[in-house]
Amino acid sequence: MNLLLTSGGLRNETLREALRDLLGKPFGSANIVYIPTASVAESGDHGWLLGDMTRVQALGWREFDILELNGLPQRMVLDRLLHADVIYAGGGNHYHLARSITLNGLTDGFLEALESRVYVGLSAGSMIFSRNLTEHSADVIGDSADLHALGTKTVEPPFGRFDWYLKPHLDSPDFAERDDAWADRIVERADFPIYFIDDDTALRARDDEVDVVSEGRWRFHP
């Protein structure tokens, strides 16, 4: 399983090179499927989504597919995942993305696809691999409102791959409150490991081996 879990997408050459390394072939020889599912649970301007899609598409793929996880037959979704070399899950509401995977019965199919494909996450798309993606962590992190907005108070982690939790957008101008003081307050309450990463940083996972790829700043609290 090869994962590149970013905060802000493929914003710098270090992150793009990390993806090339994981993929093992030129982008022009590969198919990518872009999953915007997390974004549809967010209101307001979606120019950021179009900007990221444009940035990713401009890398010059053989085929650039867009796949919504809800409302399509399960087999169609899984076939589209298996057709891709890179699965890219965009940002938005990570609870909606997690629930879209579990409630549509896609967990096993995703895991099958990820055995031989590269996964790239942007923000919400990077947050769904923690076994600590629960209503408890929502309370600790302070984003329970994003869960309750979906009409539920519970969430099941779709994969439960890692014990650490990833929180993106450290120091981001789009999230002015996410500074060191904000991170410190979360750490004081947390009973699970947390990575805080900025928009120029990613966690790279090759099976169980995890390291940080960055042109920016990050923090880890075990």
SULFENSUL-V816696 format. One record per helix or strand of 3 or more residues. SS is the DSSP state (~ for helix, > for strand). FROM is the first residue (numbers start at 1). TO is the last residue. If there is no record, write none. Layout:
# SULFENSUL-V816696
ss=SS from=FROM to=TO
ss=SS from=FROM to=TO
This chain:
# SULFENSUL-V816696
ss=> from=2 to=6
ss=~ from=13 to=23
ss=~ from=27 to=29
ss=> from=31 to=35
ss=~ from=37 to=41
ss=~ from=47 to=57
ss=> from=63 to=66
ss=~ from=74 to=83
ss=> from=86 to=89
ss=~ from=94 to=103
ss=~ from=107 to=114
ss=> from=118 to=122
ss=~ from=123 to=126
ss=~ from=135 to=141
ss=~ from=144 to=148
ss=> from=165 to=167
ss=~ from=180 to=189
ss=> from=194 to=197
ss=> from=201 to=206
ss=> from=209 to=214
ss=> from=218 to=221
